[in-house]
Amino acid sequence: MYRRTTHQLEVFLVHPGGPFWVNKDQGAWTIPKGEFAEGEDPLDAARREFHEETGFTAQGNLFELGTIRQAGGKIVYAWAFEGDCDPAAMISNLCTIEWPPRSGRRIEIPEADRGAWFTFPEAHERIHKNQTELLNRLLEGT
């Protein structure tokens, strides 16, 4: 999601939840994203995942930003839409992880623990480095 302010564009990013990410900021933020099931339309999955991670609905005209491959090999399909939200009202779904790793102990965490609006320069500093190309494509397409 992006929005136009008086002087610039801003992009909405989320911060991953859980103990691994709690003290990480620069390079930790991400676009709301997730996985889609076999046979599921990627755009439908993007709308669903956005809602699951933020509690907000992706509305209006979504335009495709294409795909990127993250360092771990995961392929991210991305779309953008113009909208607005109050980050304080964000509600993320929960997931279960093993923590500490290889301990056998399972804990429940929010997929995203917070969201925030960033200018493009700020977003470039905070977003996961593999996703900066998506910011560039958004800026080109707006």
C-alpha positions as CSV (number, residue, x, y, z in Angstrom):
1,M,0.0,0.0,0.0
2,Y,1.2,3.5,-0.8
3,R,-0.2,6.9,-0.2
4,R,0.3,10.4,-1.5
5,T,1.0,13.2,1.0
6,T,1.3,16.9,0.3
7,H,5.0,16.6,-0.7
8,Q,5.7,12.9,-1.4
9,L,4.8,9.3,-1.7
10,E,4.9,7.0,1.3
11,V,4.8,3.2,1.5
12,F,3.3,1.0,4.2
13,L,5.7,-1.6,5.5
14,V,5.4,-4.2,8.3
15,H,7.9,-5.4,10.8
16,P,8.2,-9.2,11.3
17,G,7.0,-10.5,14.7
18,G,8.8,-12.8,17.1
19,P,11.9,-12.9,19.2
20,F,14.4,-13.2,16.3
21,W,13.3,-9.8,14.9
22,V,12.5,-7.9,18.1
23,N,15.7,-5.8,18.1
24,K,16.2,-5.6,14.4
25,D,15.1,-2.5,12.4
26,Q,17.3,-1.5,9.4
27,G,16.8,-4.2,6.7
28,A,14.1,-6.0,8.7
29,W,10.9,-4.4,7.4
30,T,9.0,-5.9,4.6
31,I,6.0,-5.6,2.3
32,P,3.0,-7.7,3.7
33,K,3.4,-11.0,2.0
34,G,3.0,-14.7,2.3
35,E,2.6,-18.0,0.5
36,F,-0.1,-19.1,-1.8
37,A,-1.5,-22.6,-2.2
38,E,-1.1,-24.6,-5.4
39,G,-3.9,-23.5,-7.8
40,E,-4.5,-20.2,-5.9
41,D,-4.4,-17.1,-8.0
42,P,-1.4,-15.1,-6.9
43,L,-3.4,-11.8,-6.8
44,D,-6.1,-13.4,-4.7
45,A,-3.4,-14.7,-2.4
46,A,-1.8,-11.2,-2.2
47,R,-5.1,-9.7,-1.1
48,R,-5.6,-12.4,1.4
49,E,-2.1,-12.2,2.9
50,F,-2.3,-8.4,3.1
51,H,-5.5,-8.7,5.2
52,E,-4.1,-11.6,7.3
53,E,-0.9,-9.7,8.2
54,T,-2.4,-6.2,8.7
55,G,-6.2,-6.6,9.3
56,F,-6.7,-4.0,6.5
57,T,-8.3,-4.7,3.1
58,A,-6.4,-4.2,-0.2
59,Q,-8.9,-2.2,-2.2
60,G,-9.1,-0.4,-5.5
61,N,-6.9,-0.9,-8.5
62,L,-3.9,-3.1,-7.8
63,F,-1.1,-2.9,-10.3
64,E,1.5,-5.6,-10.7
65,L,5.1,-4.9,-9.6
66,G,6.3,-8.2,-10.9
67,T,8.4,-10.8,-9.1
68,I,11.7,-10.8,-7.2
69,R,13.8,-13.7,-5.8
70,Q,14.9,-13.3,-2.2
71,A,18.3,-14.5,-1.0
72,G,16.8,-17.8,0.3
73,G,15.3,-18.5,-3.1
74,K,11.7,-17.6,-2.3
75,I,10.0,-15.9,-5.2
76,V,7.8,-12.9,-4.2
77,Y,4.9,-11.8,-6.5
78,A,3.9,-8.2,-5.6
79,W,1.2,-5.7,-6.4
80,A,0.6,-2.2,-5.2
81,F,-2.4,-0.1,-4.5
82,E,-3.1,3.4,-3.2
83,G,-4.7,3.5,0.2
84,D,-4.4,4.7,3.7
85,C,-4.6,3.2,7.2
86,D,-3.7,3.9,10.8
87,P,-0.8,1.7,11.7
88,A,-1.9,1.7,15.4
89,A,-5.1,-0.2,14.2
90,M,-3.1,-3.0,12.6
91,I,-4.0,-6.5,13.7
92,S,-1.8,-9.4,12.4
93,N,-2.7,-13.1,12.4
94,L,-0.6,-15.4,14.6
95,C,1.7,-18.3,13.6
96,T,3.6,-20.9,15.6
97,I,7.4,-21.2,15.5
98,E,10.0,-23.2,17.3
99,W,11.9,-21.0,19.8
100,P,14.7,-21.1,20.5
101,P,15.6,-22.9,17.3
102,R,16.0,-26.7,17.7
103,S,14.6,-26.6,21.2
104,G,11.3,-28.4,20.6
105,R,9.5,-25.5,22.3
106,R,6.7,-23.9,20.3
107,I,5.5,-20.4,20.8
108,E,2.8,-18.3,19.1
109,I,3.8,-15.0,17.6
110,P,2.2,-12.4,15.3
111,E,3.4,-12.6,11.7
112,A,3.9,-8.8,11.8
113,D,4.3,-7.0,15.1
114,R,3.8,-3.5,13.8
115,G,3.4,-1.4,10.6
116,A,4.5,2.1,9.7
117,W,4.4,4.6,6.9
118,F,7.8,5.5,5.4
119,T,9.0,7.9,2.7
120,F,10.8,6.2,-0.1
121,P,14.3,7.1,1.2
122,E,13.3,5.8,4.7
123,A,11.7,2.7,3.2
124,H,14.9,1.9,1.3
125,E,16.8,2.0,4.6
126,R,14.4,-0.2,6.5
127,I,13.1,-2.8,3.9
128,H,14.7,-6.2,3.5
129,K,17.5,-5.6,0.8
130,N,16.0,-8.1,-1.6
131,Q,12.8,-6.1,-1.7
132,T,14.3,-2.7,-2.6
133,E,13.6,-3.5,-6.3
134,L,9.9,-3.5,-5.5
135,L,10.1,0.0,-4.1
136,N,11.9,1.1,-7.3
137,R,9.2,-0.4,-9.5
138,L,6.5,1.2,-7.4
139,L,8.1,4.6,-7.7
140,E,8.4,4.1,-11.5
141,G,4.7,3.1,-11.8
142,T,3.2,5.9,-9.8
